[in-house]
Amino acid sequence: MGMRGSKDVLYLGIDAGTQSIKASVYDGAMQLVEERAVKFDEELPQYGTRAGMIVEDEAAGVVRSPVFMWVEALEIALERLAQAVDMSSIVAVSGSAQQHSSVWWRAFPASFDPNERLVEQLRAQKAFSTELSPIWADSSTSEEVKSAEGRVGGAAAMQQLTGSVGTERFTGNQIARMAKRHPEIYKDTERVMLLSTALTSLFLGRPAATEAGDAAGMNMMQLDKNVWLDDLEDVFDAPGLADKAGDLCEANANLGAVSDFMVKRFGFSPSCQVAAFTGDNLATLVGCVDRANDVIVSLGTSDTVLSQQPTRKQVNQAALVFPHPTDQALYMIMICYKNGGAVRNDEKGEDHKWSEVDEILLADADENEPDVICIFFPHKEIAPRPMDACERAFRIDNGEEVDVASLSWRQRVRGVILARALSIKTHLEDCKSSYDRVVITGGGSNSKGIPAVFRQVLGVPVFTSQQADGASRGAALKAMLAVDKAPKGHAILSERPEAASFAQVPATDLYRKIEAQL
Ligand code: XUL
């Protein structure tokens, strides 16, 4: 359909993150043409969020985001984009949204008036049964997780059935909590959707089916069949859930043309196609993988590792498995660590610059300050298994514990990054038979030293993605793939040839022994 490489053919990727919504337009060669973002805290302060979130109950782990804030930000981003590009040249749109977060429709509007703002219409029609949506950062559902796992035969059975063990942020458990604690909201809900599905629906002007890739982040879908669990309502103790959940669609589905509202309000072409939106990690995989065996390591607030493979061989319970967002023959395997960038930042400390950290990471081993493995979790960790907060260090040669108080700044800085790289290596050994390159994205990819540590520890070439943000790129590529083929060599990667110089890289067996003691 599209004229590849032509300047006139454009693809739109929407990235609905935790802190902002961004609309990015790419040409047929996957070069960025224009991008407009709306930052929630700064630009929509009336919603009272911090980092896009509202912590309703810190102790119980209840975290929400205002659904109208998402809608309003989308609308503003599209208005700004329409000032900058010819929207009628966009042949397909898709999107990436924070995973697991849900939108609760009281009633999906029968039609939308192109003369009025979206946010006002939805408000006037009381479209949502709750204005505060549970999001991925919520961890209030331990009871619901236990109960759902119990009903399917335990954690291992849940993982076998849905691709992941019962997980607090996964939407099925969030729905179970709503049904129990706020039955009036639950009853008043016609459809409960992932944020990705809700955004797809707004582009289509009708309730969309849920994309199988992102749906695997709900604990509600049978992974190998891409259908809901047979006994969905029982598992989550949520009467009527099968109806409220709607239909599923294959991850690479093209769901049809944009709504009349989108055409008239923002200038889209009536033939612009909407490819099912997906989760942000799935979109990042699509945006960053250049070769089939690439592993993506995203080093941000949390650290995630993404890989794709034809089987769901998995031996640890940290692996979260999803249908691949664009290729039905593949799965995406993810591991998500909670203690990521903030720990590295704390270890850097206020008195030092990142360039000094890089220097330390690239320096030769120093026998006066021998390298150690630092397991520093200021917060409870979730990967590779739930672990308590801790601050412990171990010798690099024999794994014996050392006193953290005796460590220098240099040892700590090197030790935390070494520990994360080792944990990732161990996880990849468990879950992925072969990988030959690592692509680092997220904030950590701006560092000179961090990629060097990964290069030495993992022993494969390391690249960084020139575009730190793979999610919106992946979304645009998903749009392109729904109507056309991707151009060859679209990813913009730079090789990072430096390797760190630890005197030795500890064997993963040694690391496993250390982790087992935590
Ligand atoms: C993944 C997860 C987060 C969100 C927000 O399971 O919860 O990475 O997708 O980015």
Boltz pocket constraint, residues with backbone or C-beta under 6 A from the ligand:
constraints:
  - pocket:
      binder: B
      contacts: [[A, 18], [A, 97], [A, 98], [A, 99], [A, 100], [A, 136], [A, 137], [A, 169], [A, 279], [A, 280], [A, 281], [A, 304], [A, 336]]
      max_distance: 6.0
